[in-house]
């Protein structure tokens, strides 16, 4: 444990129970607004595509399959494809094919960025 962590434990132990709860709530608040830790996974997880899959399930699967890709960078494209499926009636399989390509392209950009 580093010196900052030790100091924090000392302070926490010194405080009355109600103040300990307040300190813990504040720490949880700070944690909630901290950026997500960078994924250490450098290769897709190769989660297989089920035979019958909805577009929503495909997006969830692809997010799990590519944890190293920031999901905020995919929001506009995935939303657009989802709307094409829902509003324009494009087939789910076609949309999922495009989603697979999109995630793969974003993955390649992440890998290039870290070389």
N, C-alpha and C positions, 0 to 999 in steps of 0.2 A: 504494500500500500504506500503510495507516495505521500509527501508531507501535507499536501492540500487535503487529501482524503482523510488523513489522520486528524487534521485540525477540524474538519467538518464533523467527524465522529465525536471528537471531544466537545465541540459546541452542542451537538445534538444531545449527547448524554447529560450535559449540564442543564439544559432547558427543562422547564416543567412540561408535563405531558401535553397540555393544550398547545404550547409553543412548538413542541416537537411535531405535532400534527400540522401546524401552520407551515413550519419549515418544509415538511415533506410535501405538502400541497404545492408550495412555491417551486420546489425542485421538480415536481411532476409537470407543473405549468411550463417551466423553462425547457424541460425535455420535450414537451409536446410541440413547441415552436422551433426546436432545433432542426436543422436539415437532416434528412434521412442519411444514415451512414452509407457510404459507397459500398456496393456489393463487391465481395472478393471473388465471386464466381466469374470466370472469364470465358466460359463456353456455355452454350445453351444446354438446358437440362434434358433435351430430347424427350419431352413428354409427348407420347404418341397422340395423334389426332384420332378421336373416336369416329366410327363409321357414320353415325347420325349425331351431328353436333349443331347447336344453335349458334348464332352469331355472338350472342352474349357469352355463352360458354367458351367459345373460341377465343374471345378477347381475354377472358380470365385465364384460360390455359396458356395463352401466349405471354401474358404478363408474368406468369409463374415460370414459364420456360426461358424467358429472357429477363431475369431480375437485374441484370447489369444495365439495362436500358431504362433511362428515366421516363416514367410513364407520362409525365407532363409533356414530353416532347412528342407523344403519340396522340394526344387528346384530340386535336383538330382532325387529323386524318381518320382516326377510328370513329369519331362522331360522324364524319361525312359518310363513311362507308355504312355505318349503322343506319343513317337516315336514308341512304339509297336503298337499303334492304327494306326498311319499314314503309317509306313513303312512295318509292318508285317500284317496289315489288321485285327488285333484283334477287335472284336466287341466293340462298344462304351459302351454298357451296362456292359460288363465284366470289362472293364477298369474303368468305374465309380464305380462299386462295389468295386474294389480294392482301388480306391481313397478314398472312404468312410471309408474303413478299415484303410488306412494309416493315414488319418486325425484324426480318433478316437484314434489310437494308440499314435500319437504325442500329442494329447490332454491329454491322460492319463499320459504321461510322464511329461507334464507341471504341472498337478495337483499333482503328486507324489513329484515333485521337490519342490513344495511350501508347503508341509505338515510339 
